């Protein structure tokens, strides 16, 4: 079973005076903290819905192997719209998905693992009687969420009897599920208990000749092309020009010696792009290698550093 995450970061909340995803706590941005908590729990893929401050958000989380789905009309986008954008992308990639706004910086990875141990189609964490984030949805609910047209967005969808009856509430000892970034900033004592991020290892898989020509960013570009059926749309999500995207594809193809894309130009339905058979196999192999390298890096880190005479502070 593969579990991913959708992080909602397209615009500030109605009650937020500042754009919380980029707010720094102890020199680390809120959105980076959220992503790291997810990654330490083995959550992948991670999709970030961007809009406001999109360039800054993508720069801040570059290198964290996330997919950013850019929404140019973010000002009129509701939170439920963001969720549906993410679910439409993730439904064929994952068996279950965590959903949360990019505003909960002290969420613990252990909470995510506790939620995953529950078998219910919908799982919600509870701290001292208060429901919090994230919400965990399993694939049997994806279509029900995506086709919901009632009021109150996700809250309304989850209140439907058909979903409410299949929802489990899990008590956790993690105040991070309810403490948003603006609350944490004013609650120093509770933040100080959680603020130091544990040390962890990252294995980055790149294909190189003289220089790297295929990285995690390139892989995510191909994933977007395949999902959207359009290189132009994928470029828009990646916040790069079409010419740069095309240049990237051609460069990779020159190194690999085969075509990555089938392209259809113009016509009544407009142009389209999709991965070739060779491109699909290559991307699948890359993603598998990347996943295995990440797991091995974590195992190697624990094996080598856990037993050293001077313990590392907050070893993950």
NUFIBA-384442 format. One record per residue (C-alpha): y, x, z; residue in three letters. Coordinates in steps of 0.001 Angstrom, whole numbers, padded with zeros to 6 digits, always signed. Example, Ala and Ser with C-alpha at 12.3 -4.5 7.8 and 13.67 -1.06 7.14 Angstrom:
-004500+012300+007800ALA/-001060+013670+007140SER/
END
This chain:
+000000+000000+000000UNK/+003408+001367-001006UNK/+006496+000480+001014UNK/+010014+000932-000292UNK/+013478+000083+000954UNK/+016630-001598-000329UNK/+019873-000381+001237UNK/+022911-002607+000741UNK/+026020-000497+000200UNK/+027984-002278-002532UNK/+030985-003238-000417UNK/+032315-003392+003108UNK/+031450-006400+005260UNK/+033995-009144+005844UNK/+034546-007955+009406UNK/+034595-004240+008603UNK/+037973-002503+008519UNK/+036443+000587+006940UNK/+033640+001324+004466UNK/+030862+002022+006971UNK/+028278+003761+004731UNK/+030563+006804+004447UNK/+031677+006811+008078UNK/+030613+010063+009753UNK/+028990+010208+013170UNK/+028467+013722+014500UNK/+029300+015046+010993UNK/+026565+013012+009272UNK/+027375+009908+007225UNK/+025929+006547+008194UNK/+024136+006043+004886UNK/+022572+009492+005051UNK/+021286+008756+008560UNK/+019773+005476+007378UNK/+018011+007142+004442UNK/+016660+009976+006589UNK/+015196+007501+009100UNK/+013412+005742+006238UNK/+012149+008989+004707UNK/+010781+010245+008041UNK/+008688+007073+008196UNK/+007312+007803+004725UNK/+009247+005024+002989UNK/+009522+005495-000789UNK/+011041+004567-003170UNK/+014457+003951-001638UNK/+016987+001977-003676UNK/+020696+001885-002820UNK/+022893-000913-004189UNK/+026306+000628-004862UNK/+029724-000647-005902UNK/+032737+000209-003756UNK/+033163+003989-003433UNK/+030080+004361-005669UNK/+030899+007912-006786UNK/+031362+009075-003195UNK/+028206+007316-002014UNK/+026086+008863-004764UNK/+027557+012295-004099UNK/+026847+011917-000387UNK/+023172+011063-000878UNK/+022444+013331-003834UNK/+019249+015268-003327UNK/+017664+012557-001156UNK/+015570+011199-004055UNK/+016995+007692-004072UNK/+017687+005249-006892UNK/+021255+003950-007045UNK/+021816+000601-008748UNK/+025516+000290-009513UNK/+027142-003159-009540UNK/+030476-003057-011404UNK/+031350-006580-010179UNK/+030733-005653-006565UNK/+033849-007442-005292UNK/+032291-010832-006077UNK/+028767-009766-005120UNK/+027270-011442-002060UNK/+024800-009678+000210UNK/+022061-011931-001179UNK/+023044-010899-004719UNK/+022578-007272-003663UNK/+019176-008066-002184UNK/+018021-009819-005361UNK/+019244-006908-007498UNK/+017132-004570-005402UNK/+014081-006846-005318UNK/+014144-007316-009082UNK/+013925-003549-009432UNK/+011406-002937-006637UNK/+008954-005809-007102UNK/+006751-003879-009541UNK/+006950-000625-007581UNK/+006073-001688-004037UNK/+003781-003921-002011UNK/+006409-004300+000712UNK/+010118-003616+001140UNK/+012495-002977+004017UNK/+015945-004533+003547UNK/+019011-003437+005507UNK/+022753-002867+005183UNK/+023967+000740+005258UNK/+025499+000366+008714UNK/+022743+001070+011265UNK/+022856+004847+011857UNK/+020634+005201+014934UNK/+017660+003204+013696UNK/+014461+004966+014780UNK/+011620+005805+012404UNK/+009160+004647+015068UNK/+010569+001136+014727UNK/+009733+001115+011031UNK/+006198+002297+011774UNK/+005777-000427+014412UNK/+006907-003075+011927UNK/+004516-001778+009276UNK/+001599-002192+011692UNK/+002143-005974+011590UNK/+000309-007893+008860UNK/+002712-010826+008545UNK/+004463-011425+005182UNK/+007838-011195+006946UNK/+008483-008973+009966UNK/+011693-008914+012013UNK/+012473-006517+014881UNK/+013861-007838+018176UNK/+015706-005842+020852UNK/+016338-007525+024208UNK/+016138-010961+022616UNK/+018356-010108+019637UNK/+017055-009960+016076UNK/+018162-006928+014117UNK/+017660-004868+010976UNK/+015754-004024+008881UNK/+013737-006993+007671UNK/+010328-006220+006191UNK/+009139-008390+003298UNK/+005750-008207+001663UNK/+005123-008923-002004UNK/+003792-012452-001507UNK/+007341-013475-000536UNK/+009239-011667-003306UNK/+009214-014560-005770UNK/+010175-017079-003077UNK/+013193-014973-002155UNK/+014223-014331-005768UNK/+014051-018028-006705UNK/+015874-019325-003621UNK/+019054-021215-004569UNK/+020021-022765-001243UNK/+022790-021892+001186UNK/+023239-018945+003567UNK/+021580-016331+001365UNK/+018655-014420+002857UNK/+019124-016115+006211UNK/+018690-019493+004550UNK/+015697-018288+002562UNK/+013951-016985+005674UNK/+014566-020289+007470UNK/+012500-022193+004921UNK/+009426-023605+006705UNK/+007101-021899+004213UNK/+008491-018476+005177UNK/+009387-019090+008827UNK/+005760-019991+009528UNK/+004672-016596+008170UNK/+007246-014505+010047UNK/+006380-012190+012937UNK/+008978-011046+015451UNK/+008254-007637+016964UNK/+009848-006477+020216UNK/+011077-002885+020017UNK/+012899-000595+022430UNK/+015344+000517+019759UNK/+018972-000512+020177UNK/+019571+000962+016737UNK/+018407-002282+015102UNK/+021523-004088+016373UNK/+024122-001321+016815UNK/+026185-001047+013644UNK/+028229+002067+012934UNK/+031478+000646+014312UNK/+029681-000450+017506UNK/+027921+002896+017936UNK/+031231+004708+017654UNK/+032507+002845+020705UNK/+029265+003071+022653UNK/+029107+006811+023296UNK/+026398+006799+025933UNK/+023871+004944+023790UNK/+024759+006983+020710UNK/+024386+010336+022470UNK/+020779+009505+023291UNK/+019991+009115+019595UNK/+022575+011103+017676UNK/+020780+014429+017122UNK/+018725+014158+013978UNK/+015266+015713+014240UNK/+014431+018722+012104UNK/+012187+017927+009165UNK/+010954+019623+005985UNK/+011728+018701+002385UNK/+009723+019784-000623UNK/+011664+019514-003880UNK/+009567+019463-007043UNK/+011287+020822-010158UNK/+010061+021852-013584UNK/+011777+024988-014867UNK/+012025+027502-017634UNK/+015149+029650-017459UNK/+016688+026910-015303UNK/+015372+023590-013925UNK/+015081+021027-016719UNK/+013324+018175-014897UNK/+014191+017166-011325UNK/+013909+014112-009096UNK/+017218+012887-010533UNK/+015819+013074-014069UNK/+012730+011158-012967UNK/+014848+008406-011478UNK/+016862+008211-014688UNK/+013642+007586-016631UNK/+012559+004979-014074UNK/+015832+003129-014590UNK/+015497+003244-018371UNK/+012000+001786-018155UNK/+013095-000914-015703UNK/+016246-002005-017515UNK/+014969-001478-021071UNK/+018271+000199-021894UNK/+019447+003776-021649UNK/+023037+002546-021661UNK/+022381+000348-018620UNK/+020519+003168-016886UNK/+023492+005483-017500UNK/+025811+002895-015996UNK/+023631+002680-012871UNK/+023562+006482-012657UNK/+027342+006659-013152UNK/+026978+009085-016081UNK/+028196+008848-019656UNK/+025825+007722-022399UNK/+026271+011066-024159UNK/+025258+012939-021015UNK/+022201+010730-020600UNK/+021178+011268-024201UNK/+021695+015021-023883UNK/+019487+015060-020774UNK/+016663+013252-022575UNK/+016821+015538-025609UNK/+016838+018650-023428UNK/+013716+017536-021556UNK/+011959+016604-024795UNK/+012685+020035-026266UNK/+010978+021680-023281UNK/+007997+019313-023171UNK/+007362+019137-026890UNK/+007001+015341-027144UNK/+009227+012261-027181UNK/+009962+010474-023936UNK/+011495+007309-025385UNK/+010995+004643-027977UNK/+014457+003518-029050UNK/+015561+000482-031017UNK/+019130+000554-032336UNK/+021189-002613-032762UNK/+019748-005786-034200UNK/+020176-009383-033098UNK/+018932-008689-029587UNK/+020820-005443-029264UNK/+019351-001977-028770UNK/+016568-001140-026335UNK/+014704+001833-024914UNK/+011296+002247-023319UNK/+009053+005126-022344UNK/+006488+006362-024825UNK/+002860+006542-023759UNK/+003266+010299-023229UNK/+006506+009733-021336UNK/+004877+007172-019039UNK/+001965+009468-018208UNK/+004300+012408-017660UNK/+006560+010430-015307UNK/+003597+009103-013325UNK/+002237+012631-012951UNK/+005610+013956-011834UNK/+006048+011214-009223UNK/+002530+011807-007914UNK/+003171+015547-007644UNK/+006500+014918-005930UNK/+004888+012590-003383UNK/+002073+015037-002627UNK/+004482+017964-002287UNK/+006624+015999+000159UNK/+003579+015167+002275UNK/+002362+018781+002168UNK/+005791+020119+003156UNK/+005742+017899+006234UNK/+002195+018965+007164UNK/+003003+022645+006635UNK/+006140+022379+008735UNK/+004205+020848+011629UNK/+001390+023392+011307UNK/+003614+026474+011235UNK/+006540+025585+013474UNK/+005040+023347+016170UNK/+003211+026204+017842UNK/+005929+028855+017774UNK/+006857+030421+021117UNK/+010454+029194+021018UNK/+010193+025470+020171UNK/+012623+024045+017658UNK/+014999+021442+019072UNK/+014034+017871+018148UNK/+011113+018865+015966UNK/+010129+015844+013901UNK/
END
